[in-house]
Amino acid sequence: MALRDAIRHARVLVVGDVMLDRYWFGDVSRISPEAPVPVVHVTRNEDRIGGAGNVARNAAALGAQVTLLSVAGRDEAGQALRALLAAETFTVNLHEDPAYSTITK
């Protein structure tokens, strides 16, 4: 019980590369003749917060008071990432840099 109380009272600053984890779901019916890779018919996709953002989510889920400090680009992935982060319960300080491409995995 003491550990849970300590975590709830912890103030955590997460500084690092935040990224957009993008998952594609679908069916594979064949292998490409040009390269040995599967050809996927994507039926849905899902975006999630990755990198340092995932660390911040995990610490917040444990009850810590979390602040995330990072950089994202002014691109589609950055917009998607900002929308996901806006729904989180922790404090987010995300600098927008138009010269930077948001990391997408």
Biotite code that builds the C-alpha atoms (Angstrom):
import biotite.structure as struc

atoms = struc.array([
    struc.Atom([0.000, 0.000, 0.000], chain_id="A", res_id=1, res_name="MET", atom_name="CA", element="C"),
    struc.Atom([2.881, 2.402, 0.699], chain_id="A", res_id=2, res_name="ALA", atom_name="CA", element="C"),
    struc.Atom([4.099, 2.073, -2.901], chain_id="A", res_id=3, res_name="LEU", atom_name="CA", element="C"),
    struc.Atom([0.669, 2.975, -4.294], chain_id="A", res_id=4, res_name="ARG", atom_name="CA", element="C"),
    struc.Atom([0.513, 6.026, -2.051], chain_id="A", res_id=5, res_name="ASP", atom_name="CA", element="C"),
    struc.Atom([4.017, 7.063, -3.099], chain_id="A", res_id=6, res_name="ALA", atom_name="CA", element="C"),
    struc.Atom([3.088, 6.808, -6.774], chain_id="A", res_id=7, res_name="ILE", atom_name="CA", element="C"),
    struc.Atom([-0.097, 8.837, -6.264], chain_id="A", res_id=8, res_name="ARG", atom_name="CA", element="C"),
    struc.Atom([1.959, 11.624, -4.699], chain_id="A", res_id=9, res_name="HIS", atom_name="CA", element="C"),
    struc.Atom([4.751, 11.478, -7.281], chain_id="A", res_id=10, res_name="ALA", atom_name="CA", element="C"),
    struc.Atom([5.182, 14.341, -9.736], chain_id="A", res_id=11, res_name="ARG", atom_name="CA", element="C"),
    struc.Atom([6.720, 13.024, -12.960], chain_id="A", res_id=12, res_name="VAL", atom_name="CA", element="C"),
    struc.Atom([8.153, 15.047, -15.837], chain_id="A", res_id=13, res_name="LEU", atom_name="CA", element="C"),
    struc.Atom([8.490, 13.021, -19.049], chain_id="A", res_id=14, res_name="VAL", atom_name="CA", element="C"),
    struc.Atom([10.766, 14.613, -21.655], chain_id="A", res_id=15, res_name="VAL", atom_name="CA", element="C"),
    struc.Atom([11.458, 12.857, -24.936], chain_id="A", res_id=16, res_name="GLY", atom_name="CA", element="C"),
    struc.Atom([10.373, 11.951, -28.434], chain_id="A", res_id=17, res_name="ASP", atom_name="CA", element="C"),
    struc.Atom([6.635, 11.593, -28.669], chain_id="A", res_id=18, res_name="VAL", atom_name="CA", element="C"),
    struc.Atom([5.402, 9.698, -31.703], chain_id="A", res_id=19, res_name="MET", atom_name="CA", element="C"),
    struc.Atom([2.263, 8.519, -33.400], chain_id="A", res_id=20, res_name="LEU", atom_name="CA", element="C"),
    struc.Atom([1.895, 4.747, -33.451], chain_id="A", res_id=21, res_name="ASP", atom_name="CA", element="C"),
    struc.Atom([-0.263, 3.875, -36.438], chain_id="A", res_id=22, res_name="ARG", atom_name="CA", element="C"),
    struc.Atom([-1.762, 0.391, -36.723], chain_id="A", res_id=23, res_name="TYR", atom_name="CA", element="C"),
    struc.Atom([-3.290, -0.979, -39.922], chain_id="A", res_id=24, res_name="TRP", atom_name="CA", element="C"),
    struc.Atom([-5.599, -3.989, -39.814], chain_id="A", res_id=25, res_name="PHE", atom_name="CA", element="C"),
    struc.Atom([-6.645, -6.047, -42.789], chain_id="A", res_id=26, res_name="GLY", atom_name="CA", element="C"),
    struc.Atom([-6.435, -9.247, -44.768], chain_id="A", res_id=27, res_name="ASP", atom_name="CA", element="C"),
    struc.Atom([-3.549, -10.624, -46.807], chain_id="A", res_id=28, res_name="VAL", atom_name="CA", element="C"),
    struc.Atom([-4.533, -12.553, -49.908], chain_id="A", res_id=29, res_name="SER", atom_name="CA", element="C"),
    struc.Atom([-1.244, -12.725, -51.794], chain_id="A", res_id=30, res_name="ARG", atom_name="CA", element="C"),
    struc.Atom([2.460, -11.898, -51.843], chain_id="A", res_id=31, res_name="ILE", atom_name="CA", element="C"),
    struc.Atom([3.635, -9.088, -54.125], chain_id="A", res_id=32, res_name="SER", atom_name="CA", element="C"),
    struc.Atom([5.382, -10.304, -57.299], chain_id="A", res_id=33, res_name="PRO", atom_name="CA", element="C"),
    struc.Atom([7.782, -7.318, -57.194], chain_id="A", res_id=34, res_name="GLU", atom_name="CA", element="C"),
    struc.Atom([9.061, -7.939, -53.664], chain_id="A", res_id=35, res_name="ALA", atom_name="CA", element="C"),
    struc.Atom([8.595, -10.645, -51.025], chain_id="A", res_id=36, res_name="PRO", atom_name="CA", element="C"),
    struc.Atom([6.040, -8.651, -49.030], chain_id="A", res_id=37, res_name="VAL", atom_name="CA", element="C"),
    struc.Atom([2.380, -9.308, -48.317], chain_id="A", res_id=38, res_name="PRO", atom_name="CA", element="C"),
    struc.Atom([-0.254, -7.210, -50.091], chain_id="A", res_id=39, res_name="VAL", atom_name="CA", element="C"),
    struc.Atom([-2.706, -6.059, -47.426], chain_id="A", res_id=40, res_name="VAL", atom_name="CA", element="C"),
    struc.Atom([-6.277, -4.920, -47.977], chain_id="A", res_id=41, res_name="HIS", atom_name="CA", element="C"),
    struc.Atom([-6.572, -2.467, -45.061], chain_id="A", res_id=42, res_name="VAL", atom_name="CA", element="C"),
    struc.Atom([-10.033, -2.568, -43.474], chain_id="A", res_id=43, res_name="THR", atom_name="CA", element="C"),
    struc.Atom([-9.375, -0.230, -40.526], chain_id="A", res_id=44, res_name="ARG", atom_name="CA", element="C"),
    struc.Atom([-6.601, 1.695, -38.843], chain_id="A", res_id=45, res_name="ASN", atom_name="CA", element="C"),
    struc.Atom([-5.927, 2.906, -35.333], chain_id="A", res_id=46, res_name="GLU", atom_name="CA", element="C"),
    struc.Atom([-3.717, 5.722, -34.025], chain_id="A", res_id=47, res_name="ASP", atom_name="CA", element="C"),
    struc.Atom([-2.163, 5.619, -30.561], chain_id="A", res_id=48, res_name="ARG", atom_name="CA", element="C"),
    struc.Atom([0.232, 7.745, -28.551], chain_id="A", res_id=49, res_name="ILE", atom_name="CA", element="C"),
    struc.Atom([3.749, 6.309, -28.677], chain_id="A", res_id=50, res_name="GLY", atom_name="CA", element="C"),
    struc.Atom([7.256, 6.952, -27.405], chain_id="A", res_id=51, res_name="GLY", atom_name="CA", element="C"),
    struc.Atom([7.503, 9.355, -24.482], chain_id="A", res_id=52, res_name="ALA", atom_name="CA", element="C"),
    struc.Atom([3.737, 9.889, -24.708], chain_id="A", res_id=53, res_name="GLY", atom_name="CA", element="C"),
    struc.Atom([3.180, 6.220, -23.908], chain_id="A", res_id=54, res_name="ASN", atom_name="CA", element="C"),
    struc.Atom([5.500, 6.520, -20.894], chain_id="A", res_id=55, res_name="VAL", atom_name="CA", element="C"),
    struc.Atom([3.450, 9.500, -19.692], chain_id="A", res_id=56, res_name="ALA", atom_name="CA", element="C"),
    struc.Atom([0.188, 7.551, -20.145], chain_id="A", res_id=57, res_name="ARG", atom_name="CA", element="C"),
    struc.Atom([1.546, 4.611, -18.142], chain_id="A", res_id=58, res_name="ASN", atom_name="CA", element="C"),
    struc.Atom([2.765, 6.809, -15.269], chain_id="A", res_id=59, res_name="ALA", atom_name="CA", element="C"),
    struc.Atom([-0.591, 8.627, -15.191], chain_id="A", res_id=60, res_name="ALA", atom_name="CA", element="C"),
    struc.Atom([-2.441, 5.291, -15.186], chain_id="A", res_id=61, res_name="ALA", atom_name="CA", element="C"),
    struc.Atom([-0.495, 4.360, -12.056], chain_id="A", res_id=62, res_name="LEU", atom_name="CA", element="C"),
    struc.Atom([-1.758, 7.549, -10.421], chain_id="A", res_id=63, res_name="GLY", atom_name="CA", element="C"),
    struc.Atom([1.240, 9.880, -10.740], chain_id="A", res_id=64, res_name="ALA", atom_name="CA", element="C"),
    struc.Atom([0.834, 13.572, -11.545], chain_id="A", res_id=65, res_name="GLN", atom_name="CA", element="C"),
    struc.Atom([2.427, 13.710, -14.989], chain_id="A", res_id=66, res_name="VAL", atom_name="CA", element="C"),
    struc.Atom([3.635, 16.461, -17.290], chain_id="A", res_id=67, res_name="THR", atom_name="CA", element="C"),
    struc.Atom([4.785, 15.603, -20.829], chain_id="A", res_id=68, res_name="LEU", atom_name="CA", element="C"),
    struc.Atom([7.252, 17.876, -22.638], chain_id="A", res_id=69, res_name="LEU", atom_name="CA", element="C"),
    struc.Atom([7.983, 17.181, -26.314], chain_id="A", res_id=70, res_name="SER", atom_name="CA", element="C"),
    struc.Atom([7.940, 18.421, -29.930], chain_id="A", res_id=71, res_name="VAL", atom_name="CA", element="C"),
    struc.Atom([5.696, 17.563, -32.875], chain_id="A", res_id=72, res_name="ALA", atom_name="CA", element="C"),
    struc.Atom([5.527, 18.814, -36.424], chain_id="A", res_id=73, res_name="GLY", atom_name="CA", element="C"),
    struc.Atom([2.840, 20.899, -38.081], chain_id="A", res_id=74, res_name="ARG", atom_name="CA", element="C"),
    struc.Atom([1.723, 17.958, -40.203], chain_id="A", res_id=75, res_name="ASP", atom_name="CA", element="C"),
    struc.Atom([-1.147, 15.464, -40.330], chain_id="A", res_id=76, res_name="GLU", atom_name="CA", element="C"),
    struc.Atom([0.533, 13.091, -37.874], chain_id="A", res_id=77, res_name="ALA", atom_name="CA", element="C"),
    struc.Atom([1.172, 15.986, -35.482], chain_id="A", res_id=78, res_name="GLY", atom_name="CA", element="C"),
    struc.Atom([-2.483, 17.007, -35.621], chain_id="A", res_id=79, res_name="GLN", atom_name="CA", element="C"),
    struc.Atom([-3.597, 13.436, -34.931], chain_id="A", res_id=80, res_name="ALA", atom_name="CA", element="C"),
    struc.Atom([-1.146, 13.216, -32.032], chain_id="A", res_id=81, res_name="LEU", atom_name="CA", element="C"),
    struc.Atom([-2.314, 16.515, -30.526], chain_id="A", res_id=82, res_name="ARG", atom_name="CA", element="C"),
    struc.Atom([-5.941, 15.305, -30.709], chain_id="A", res_id=83, res_name="ALA", atom_name="CA", element="C"),
    struc.Atom([-5.051, 12.083, -28.894], chain_id="A", res_id=84, res_name="LEU", atom_name="CA", element="C"),
    struc.Atom([-3.045, 13.942, -26.238], chain_id="A", res_id=85, res_name="LEU", atom_name="CA", element="C"),
    struc.Atom([-5.900, 16.411, -25.657], chain_id="A", res_id=86, res_name="ALA", atom_name="CA", element="C"),
    struc.Atom([-8.023, 13.526, -24.355], chain_id="A", res_id=87, res_name="ALA", atom_name="CA", element="C"),
    struc.Atom([-5.435, 12.523, -21.733], chain_id="A", res_id=88, res_name="GLU", atom_name="CA", element="C"),
    struc.Atom([-5.614, 13.376, -18.026], chain_id="A", res_id=89, res_name="THR", atom_name="CA", element="C"),
    struc.Atom([-2.015, 14.583, -17.706], chain_id="A", res_id=90, res_name="PHE", atom_name="CA", element="C"),
    struc.Atom([-0.517, 17.968, -18.566], chain_id="A", res_id=91, res_name="THR", atom_name="CA", element="C"),
    struc.Atom([0.902, 18.231, -22.097], chain_id="A", res_id=92, res_name="VAL", atom_name="CA", element="C"),
    struc.Atom([3.409, 20.842, -23.278], chain_id="A", res_id=93, res_name="ASN", atom_name="CA", element="C"),
    struc.Atom([3.856, 20.000, -26.943], chain_id="A", res_id=94, res_name="LEU", atom_name="CA", element="C"),
    struc.Atom([5.878, 22.488, -28.972], chain_id="A", res_id=95, res_name="HIS", atom_name="CA", element="C"),
    struc.Atom([4.800, 22.714, -32.620], chain_id="A", res_id=96, res_name="GLU", atom_name="CA", element="C"),
    struc.Atom([7.743, 23.037, -35.009], chain_id="A", res_id=97, res_name="ASP", atom_name="CA", element="C"),
    struc.Atom([6.816, 23.531, -38.702], chain_id="A", res_id=98, res_name="PRO", atom_name="CA", element="C"),
    struc.Atom([10.297, 22.368, -39.771], chain_id="A", res_id=99, res_name="ALA", atom_name="CA", element="C"),
    struc.Atom([9.947, 19.053, -37.906], chain_id="A", res_id=100, res_name="TYR", atom_name="CA", element="C"),
    struc.Atom([8.229, 15.889, -39.171], chain_id="A", res_id=101, res_name="SER", atom_name="CA", element="C"),
    struc.Atom([6.269, 14.105, -36.477], chain_id="A", res_id=102, res_name="THR", atom_name="CA", element="C"),
    struc.Atom([7.656, 10.632, -35.848], chain_id="A", res_id=103, res_name="ILE", atom_name="CA", element="C"),
    struc.Atom([5.235, 7.969, -37.083], chain_id="A", res_id=104, res_name="THR", atom_name="CA", element="C"),
    struc.Atom([5.746, 4.248, -36.575], chain_id="A", res_id=105, res_name="LYS", atom_name="CA", element="C"),
])
